[in-house]
Amino acid sequence: MNRTLRPLLVLPALALAGAAALMWALAAGELPVSLADALAAAFGGGEGMKAQIVRELRLPRAVATFVCGGLLALAGALMQVLLRNPLADPYILGISGGAAVGALGAITAGAAAWVIDTAAFGGALAAMLLVFGLAHGDGSWTQTRLLLTGVIVAAGCGAATTLMLALAPDVRVQSMLFWLMGDASGAARPWPALVVLAAGLALLLPFARDLNVLARGELTARALGVRVAGLRRALYLLASLLTAAAVTLVGSVGFVGLIVPHLVRLALGNDQRLLLPAATLAGGILLTVADTAARTVIAPQQLPVGVLTALIGVPVFLFLLARHPR
Amino acid sequence: MSAADGPPLLEAERLALRVGERWLCCEFSLELAPGECLALLGPNGAGKSTLLHTLAGLREPTVGEVRLGGLPYAGWPALAAARFRGLLAQQQPDHFAARVLETVLIGRHPHLGRWGWEGGEDLAIARRALADVGLAGFEQRDLLTLSGGERQRVAIAALLAQAPKLFLLDEPTNHLDLHYQIAVLELFRGLCRAPAADEAAPGRGAVMVLHDINLAARYADQVILLDGRGGVVAGERDAVLRADLLSQAFGHPLRRFEFDGRVTFLPD
């Protein structure tokens, strides 16, 4: 396929699939709504209970899961570039660990939903600054040092999380677990995260080719005129902010940030100019579909969406990996 | 040697490098005119790569100044410098699957604007570069399925696609079999010797780190010999490639032979 035409075909196709996923999320549920009614309700039309459910429950939730999936996939793709490690995901450097400590602390204290969100975001930022400061300590800022610092901070946060779970009163443990697995049911305010996602992508796209160059190694990238040190710092901060926004919105949904960038890379290649927007859309689609399935498959029981992403993502990924000739 | 019209491609003036407490090379100067090849020789850990990175402007010299095309690196915008000089790194990091053609096209980066996308001309340049290193037909192969020597040639093709005037090559013969060692060095010497395409763009030059003294004897016009203890001998090939100097630098006795007018050094 023509190289320059490919994004013009792939991205609209993914955008259409995204729209379809969002439509399904609006229409499906315990109370089925026709597609036309759901669409009308989402844009402010329609009266009555159905329209209200679509507008006040399903729309924020669908947007939240789509945005969260997009944020995580984009952050994962960036972390893989930054650490040049195929195992990197948005949580590897302890951002979600910090958010979990903040959120669980707030849940333990019985705080209101917005306080939990704020605490999660604060925890994520604290972990981000801690890792940045420690990894930067001797001015070397190497991949290995950053990775090890992040993994250790993540382990510390994991221990703190487990401690809080062990000490928490029984009534709180259920909501703690749901937060940890990722739960979109409480996501009522997805719009700030949507702004973060759009701004992040808009900031990144002009530098996407620099990221391609970075994949050739730091030395080669510098010789090709890329300002590597600044770019890597910006990448770290941006990927961390995207992750913080995602975990604050829905919680630590697993697998999306690791698997979606790999899926897109297997299907489309490693050109970041195409990979970054495609992964964002694909992440959004995957999480929206997973969340809609999570609340409809065995309704009225709701499954944590993180479990569904793994159940969908793992076989698809293994299939693609096996099919891809080496 | 070609007539040096315009400034030299590369100058180092009273250059000295220190890493930590150790001096890698004491003060020396060099000048590389268009059309010339310079070989950097020395034992392991002598600082050949560090010196090459300094010449590439990726490291500040401890003492002295490096000038590219007559201008200190501080006066070069990063992308303009990338169009003038290119670096072949000693190791090629390949962690993710990527097509060979995509990888070679990365070399076109400094020639494209912020929003630019590789066009037909860039594609043609990349394909020609692949053909030049004997990898025609490998365009759609995955980098991770290639052998070490093939990956090295992909990296060389990416450097050719970058189309700089000054090639800085860190062990260009790494992983290459005998045939391609000669082919690659012939290729670079040919590029240096080729008559200038137009008046505004005089010929090219190369600085290469080599381990094989005999390849240096065959392809270099100038040689810089580091002895690993801070000593530097720099100059015309025949003044530097002497059995006594080489034996001392490498810490192993070497003997010089001449067959059919070609100089060869063999370890005792």
Chai-1 contact restraints between the chains, C-beta under 6 A:
chainA,res_idxA,chainB,res_idxB,connection_type,confidence,min_distance_angstrom,max_distance_angstrom,comment,restraint_id
A,T4,B,W117,contact,1.0,0.0,6.0,A-B,restraint_1
A,R84,B,H95,contact,1.0,0.0,6.0,A-B,restraint_2
A,P206,B,R114,contact,1.0,0.0,6.0,A-B,restraint_3
A,N212,B,I106,contact,1.0,0.0,6.0,A-B,restraint_4
A,V213,B,I106,contact,1.0,0.0,6.0,A-B,restraint_5
A,V213,B,H109,contact,1.0,0.0,6.0,A-B,restraint_6
A,R216,B,I106,contact,1.0,0.0,6.0,A-B,restraint_7
A,G217,B,A89,contact,1.0,0.0,6.0,A-B,restraint_8
A,G217,B,P93,contact,1.0,0.0,6.0,A-B,restraint_9
A,L219,B,A89,contact,1.0,0.0,6.0,A-B,restraint_10
A,T220,B,A89,contact,1.0,0.0,6.0,A-B,restraint_11
A,R222,B,L58,contact,1.0,0.0,6.0,A-B,restraint_12
A,A223,B,A56,contact,1.0,0.0,6.0,A-B,restraint_13
A,A223,B,L87,contact,1.0,0.0,6.0,A-B,restraint_14
A,L224,B,A82,contact,1.0,0.0,6.0,A-B,restraint_15
A,L224,B,H109,contact,1.0,0.0,6.0,A-B,restraint_16
A,L224,B,P110,contact,1.0,0.0,6.0,A-B,restraint_17
A,G225,B,A78,contact,1.0,0.0,6.0,A-B,restraint_18
A,G225,B,L79,contact,1.0,0.0,6.0,A-B,restraint_19
A,G225,B,A82,contact,1.0,0.0,6.0,A-B,restraint_20
A,G225,B,P110,contact,1.0,0.0,6.0,A-B,restraint_21
A,N270,B,F96,contact,1.0,0.0,6.0,A-B,restraint_22
A,N270,B,A98,contact,1.0,0.0,6.0,A-B,restraint_23
A,R326,B,T145,contact,1.0,0.0,6.0,A-B,restraint_24
